[in-house]
Amino acid sequence: MTASEIRALFAVASRPEVVSLAGGMPFVQALNLDIMAELVQRLIASRGAQALQYGSGQGDVVLREQILDVMAPVGVTAHPDDIVVTTGSQMALDLVTRVFCDPGDVVLVEAPSYVGALGVFRAYQCDIEHVAMDEQGLVPEALSEAIARSRRSGRTVKMIYTIPSFHNPAGVTQGHERRQQILAIAQSAGILVLEDDPYGLLSFDGHIPRAIRADDPDGVIYLGSFSKTIASGLRVGWAVAPHGVREKLVLAAESAVLCPSNYSQLTVSAYLETQPWLEQIKVFRELYRERRDALLESLGSMMPAGTSWTVPTGGFYSWVTLPDGLDATAMLPRAIAALVAYVPGTGFYVDGQGRQNLRLSYCYPEPDRIREGVRRLAGVVEGELVLTNTFGTGTGLHEAPGSSFPAPHLK
């Protein structure tokens, strides 16, 4: 197990003078905290003995029924018994990997991929293989080639891990046709798809993408979370899995935590029962869209020529490619000195890629702070370019291949 580059940044990025475009913290202040306080007070007054007691290893049955309604917009249908409630979807990632993967098994992931998933796969000694992405997400031809290459080498491919909607960190979304192509490849090869969908409801244009699992309930395990649509501090997520897999996930969950927090589950359940949660998600969408716009406008007006970035239609992130010759990892100390933080692209790969890339998060800072952060970042990038052009050896020389992932916006 190794330390996350994002976690290592939190101590610095949390300083008030630093504009953090690094961590993807939801803006929970958009919730009505007075209503949340009243909700919790009523919960403890009426069901305190249950909320503060042990519960089921699979999760509260009422909450599992409510999760069916939460998944309806992405097209996922199931029975409450198909759902396992977890301590955030991160725990669900861990459980699925523990159940399916032996040391040396291959897990195919996007290039780049979610750093938390990479940490889980590493911890279980999986052989992680990156598969190329483009502006439509995972490339089907590259996926087929990766499967064939792994099998020719005698290795077992256990699953394909994908974040199809508003990808972390790339900020792109797979279209329906692309999802169908990926699913067909997985079905033909007999490989499990692990679909991670924490951002699916946070679409800025009102179009909520249909989940891959909606078209294959037997070959896809679907992971969801309330961290982005209610509050991350509650730590409530879930997995939807076929019956036989569900039973194994429950056993794994019981061995890890005995049971998920009854208090957190009943808080989420009471919120879903009594509050207009779809309207609150709309509030989050509009807030994040405004901040996305502030980021994109600032990048367009301030970043030097040769910089490119993705244009997300939902979620929290944009993926930036620096001008040739610059190294986002080596540049980070200069950025911190300029009081702006980002996540270097290398954290989202296991093979040294991503040095020319960085992830910018727009979900937490106010729009004016985002603009100021981009102004500071642009100054750092311009300084790096001067060093490189003057001496031919800026701090940003490549030490490993950068991402070939093309950004749809190039300045």
Secondary structure, 3 states (H helix, E strand, C coil): CCCCHHHHHHHHHCCCCCEECCCCCCCHHHCCHHHHHHHHHHHHHHHHHHHCCCCCCCCCHHHHHHHHHHHHHHCCCCCHHHEEEECHHHHHHHHHHHHHCCCCCEEEEEECCCHHHHHHHHHCCCEEEEEEEECCEECHHHHHHHHHHHHHCCCCEEEEEECCCCCCCCCCCCCHHHHHHHHHHHHHHCCEEEEECCCCCCECCCCCCCCHHHHCCCCEEEEEECCCCCCHHHCCEEEECCHHHHHHHHHHHHHHHCCCCHHHHHHHHHHHHHCCHHHHHHHHHHHHHHHHHHHHHHHHHHCCCCCEECCCCECCEEEEECCCCCCHHHHHHHHHHCCEECEEHHHHCCCCCCCCEEEEECCCCCHHHHHHHHHHHHHHHHHHHHHHHHHCCCCCCCCCCCCCCCCCEEC
